């Protein structure tokens, strides 16, 4: 494959490449010398529940790997203890190193559902930052000015609004930039919101007389609400660890306006397939047809064709025919009465009291077909009652 063909693959569904000419030169050099490019992507394992929005740049890394290049995953075990301020009004609380290592192991388990382990380096920041002295840190800080950092949208906005902005947060882009020096990256991947940090990496490499990396920026996948960036805090995400049925159902819930966006960034559909989907949308086809095909594609990526077919059949049975599933988990209760919020959390239908209350408030909870509208509802336990949470979760109550 020529480097021009490689460039076409790499450029697909990318928001911006900075600078494009340098990427062309790097690909040409790699093709000539046979030396793979080093493709960097950094993660801050402040949690371990990855959603499909996180995987947009990871899929791009896999494309680089399929072209023979090397993926370099940076585990931010150092910066995660600071908290990345990017796109946030408040800094993220730091975690212990033990929590970070535990999260990173689960994180990589999910990334390896996409990446090729034999072409992936996993590096921890403490390899280099753990050896730095205060003098090293001050020299690092001296390579940038405060004016440069106050041009950062997040920093400037928080400063102008009088919000807290810690000195340690200003260090975050510096540390991420030095990662690029430490691993000698040729390309850094990230969402468009990471543009400032990635370009800092280019500057840092120049200060250390190294070839500068190229920024390959991916679009941000919107959440299932169609309004906000996909994220756990807004409960608008599709997690890698979600069941096939949950993934299918969540995709079916997206607004019609997101169909093309999800086909482009959450599947592996080729340009011809994307063009076909676009033509069908423009022709006025029922969006439900395209959503079912989209949901099937996404489930197939993570669970295979058989599970995708089962998820679709389950969805059609449950929603198209308005049926309650024949089989559902049983939950044993000894109490005669229990608060609805407590039951939702105890049974695992909701992970927190807050999630349970939001679901009730949104009209998503019912018992034996009757909608529950109050957080304070206390239900009388009856053998065989069916509790429904959201569109896809059910339990049958078993009295003991």
N, C-alpha and C positions, 0 to 999 in steps of 0.2 A: 504494500500500500504506500502511495506517495504521501509526502507530508501535506500536500494540498488536500488530499482526501481525509487525512487525519484532522486537518483544520476544520473541514466541513462538519465532521462528527462532533468535534469539541465545541464548535460555535452554535450548534443546535440548542434552541431554548435557553440561550444565555442572554442576560440583560446587558452586560458590558464586559469587554476585554481591554485591559489597560496595561501597556499599549499593545495593540494588535500586531504591529510590525515586529516587535520583539518576540512575540509568541511564534510568529512565522519563522523568524531566524532560529529560535530554539528548536523548533520541530525539524527544520532543515538540517541543523547541526546534529541532532540526535539520529536522524535518518542516515546521515553520512558516516558518523562515527560508531553507530550501534550502541551508544551509551544512553540508557533510559533517562528521561526527565524525572525529577523528584517533585511530586505533587503533594503539597501540604494542606492539611485541614486540621484545625484545632478545636478541641471540645473542652468545655468546662463541666465536669461531671457533678454538678450541683444536684442532680437527680438522675434517675436511670430509665424513666419511662419515655422512650423516644417516640415521636410521632412522625408521620410521613412527610411533614414539612421539613423536619431535620434532614431527611434523606435526599432532598433535591440536590445539594452539592455532593453528597456521597455517591449518588448515581453518576454524577459527572466524573468523580474519581474512578469509578468502575469503568467508565468508558476509556479514560486514560490507561487504566490497567489492561483493558482488552487490546489496546494499541501497543502494549509492551512496556509501559512506563511504571514507575514505582510510587505507590501511595504511602504517604508519611502522616500518620495520625499523631498529633500532639495531645497528650493527656495533660490538661491544665491543672495538675495537682498543686501548683503554686498559685496561679492566678485565681483559681476557684476559691482560695482562701481570702482573696481580696473582693471578688465579685465584679463581673463585667457590667459597667454602667450603660452600655450601649442600648439605646431605645428605652431606658427606664427613667422614671422621675426620682426614684430613690435607689440607693445602692443596695445590692443583694447581700443578705447576711452571710458571713463566712461559715464554712463547715470545718469539722475536724479532718485531719489527714486520713484517719481510719475510714470515715464516712466517704471521703472522696475516692479512696482506693476501691472500696466495696462497690460504689456506684459505677466506677470506670470499668470494672470487670463485667458488670451487667450491660453496660453501654456497648462494649466491644462485642459481646455475644450477639447483640442486635445488628451492629454494623457488619459483622461477618455474614449476615444473611444476604448482603449485597456485595461486599468486597471479597477479593481473592486473598486469603491469608498468606499464601506464598509470595505475593507481591506487595505485602503491606508491612511497613515498619511501624511499630508502636513505641513511641518515645514519651518519657515523663520529664516535665520541665525541671524537676529537682536534680536531674542529671547535670544541668549546668547552673541553675540558680542556687542550688544547695552549696556550691563551691564559691559563690561570689562574696566578696568582702564589701564593707561599706564604701571603700574607695572605688571599687568597681561600679557600684550602683551610682555613685555621684558622677563618675565619668560617663556613664550611660545617660544620665539625666542631662548632662551638659551638651549632648548632641542635638537637643531640641529646645525650642523656646516656648514660653508660656503662651505667646501670641498664636503659635501654631495650634496649640491644644485648645485654646478658646475659640478657634474656628470650627471645632467639632460641634455639630448641631446639638447633641445632648448636653455637653458641658456648658455651652453658651446659653441654652434655654434654661437650664437649671440655675445658672448664675443670675440671669436676668429676672427670673421669677423669685429669687431669694430663697431657693431651695438648698438643702444641704449638699455640699460638694466637697468630699474629703480629699486631702492631698494624696492619699494612697490610691484613690481612683484615677488620678491623673497618670499614675504609674502603669495602669493596665495596658494602654496601647504600646507603651515602651517595652513592656515585658513580652507581649505578643509579637512585637516587631523583632525583638532579639531572638525569639524562637526561630525565625527565618534565617538568622545568621548561624545559629547552632546546628541546624540540620541542612544548611545550604540548599534551601528550596529554590526550585526553578519556577514553580507556579504555586500560588495560594488560592484555594477555593473558599468561597463564603457567600452569604446572602448579601444583597445590596446594602444592608445596614452596617455591614462590616467594612465598607469601602475605606473609611478613614484609617482604621487599624491596619488593613492590608497594605495600603499605600505607605504607612509608617514603616512597614517591613521593607519596602523598596528603599526608602531613605536610609534605614539602618544598615542594610547590606552595602549601600554605596559608601557609608562612613567607614565600613570595615573592608573596603576595597574588594568586595565580592560582586559577581554578576547579579544584577537585580532581578527579583522575581516578577512574574506577570500576574496581575489580578484577574481572575476569572469569576465574575459575579453573577450569581443566580437570582432569579426573582423570588420574592417571598410568597409562599403558598398561603392563600387566605384560609381561614378556618371554615368549618361547616356552616357558620352563620352567614358567611358571604360578606362580612363587614370588617372584622378584625383579623390580625395575624393569628395563625393557628397557635393555640397555647393551652396548657392544662388549666391555668387559672381561670380561663373563660369557658372551660368545658366545651370547646369547639374544635376538638382535635380527634384525629384517628390514630390510635397508638399501634406501634408494631406488635405489642403484646395483646392487642384486642383479639377476640375470637373471630373466626371467619364470618359468623353471623353478625357480630357487632360492626365489623368493617363494612360489610355489605349494606347493613341498615343505615349506617352513618353516611355513606356515599349517597344513598337514595334520598337522604334528607337535605342535601345541599340545594341552594337556589339554582334555578335553571341557568342563570348567568355565569355560574362557575364551571359548567360542563367542559367548556373548551380549555379553561385554565387547568383543571384537574387532568384532562386527557394529556395536555402538554407536559405537565411537570410531575405528575404522580404515577405515570405509566411509562412503558418503554415503547409506545407506539411510534412507528417511523413517520417520516414526513408525508408519505402517500396516505397512510391511515389517518393522520391528523387532517389532511386536506379533505378526505372523504367525510369525516365527522363534521367538519365545518360546512361542507356543502349540504349535508343532511339538515343541519340546524337552519341554514338559510332557506331551505326548501319548505320549512314549516312542519317537519316531522314531529311527532309527539315526543317531547323531551324525556318522558318516562322510558321510552325504548332505549335511548342513548345512555341514560343513567344506569339502566340494568347492565348494559354491555360494559360501561365504565366500572361499575362496582365489581363485576365479574373479573375484569382485567386486574384490578387492584388486589382482590383476594387471591387471584391466581399467582401473582408475584410472590406472595408471602406463604401461601399454603398449598398451591398446586391446583390443577384443574378439577380434581374430584371434590375438594372442599369448596371450590368456587361454585360448582354445580349444586352441591348440597345447600350452600348458603342462599343461592338464588331460589331453589325450590322451597326452602323454609320461609323466605321472605314472601314469596308469592302466596304461599298457603296462609301465612299469618296476616298479611296486609291486603293483598288483592282479594282474598276470599273472606277477610275479616274473621279468621278463626283463631282460637286459642290453641297453642301447640298441644299435641297429644301427650308429649313427655316434657316434664319440667322438673327442676330440682325441688326436693321436699325440704322444708325447714321445720324442725321439731321445737315445740314450745310447751312449757309446763305451766306458764302463767295463764290465768283466765282473761286478764286484760293487760294491754301493753300500749305505750305511746307509739304513734305511727313513726315518728322520727327515730326513736330507739329501735324499732323493728326493722326499718329500712337499713340502718347501719349494722345492727347485729347480724342480720341475714346476709350481708354482703352486697345487697342491691345498690347501696350507696357507700362510698368510702368515708364520708364525713357527715356530721350534722348539717354543715352548711350546704353540702351538695343535696342532701335530703330536702332541706327547706326550699332550696331553689327549684327542685323538681316539683314539689307540692305547689309552690307559688305559680309555676308555669302550667299547672293542670296536668302533670304527667304521672300522677299516682292514683290508682284506683284499687278498690277491694271488691271482688266479685262483680266487677263492671260499674260500681258506683265510684265516681270521682271524689277524692278527698281534697278538701280545700283549706283546711286549717292545720297549722303546725301542732296545735295542742290536742288534736284528735286522739282519743284513747279508744282502741278497738277491742271488741269482745272476740276472743279467740274461738273459732269454730273449725272443727275437723274438715279438711278439704277445701277451705277457702283459698281463693287465688288472689295473690297480691301482685299487682303489675306496677313496674317502675319504668317510665319512659315507654318507648315503642317496642323494645325488644327483650326486656328482662321480666321474668315471671318466677314466682315460687308458689308451691302449694304447701299450705300450713298443715302440719301433722301434730295433733294434740297428744301429749304424753302425761 
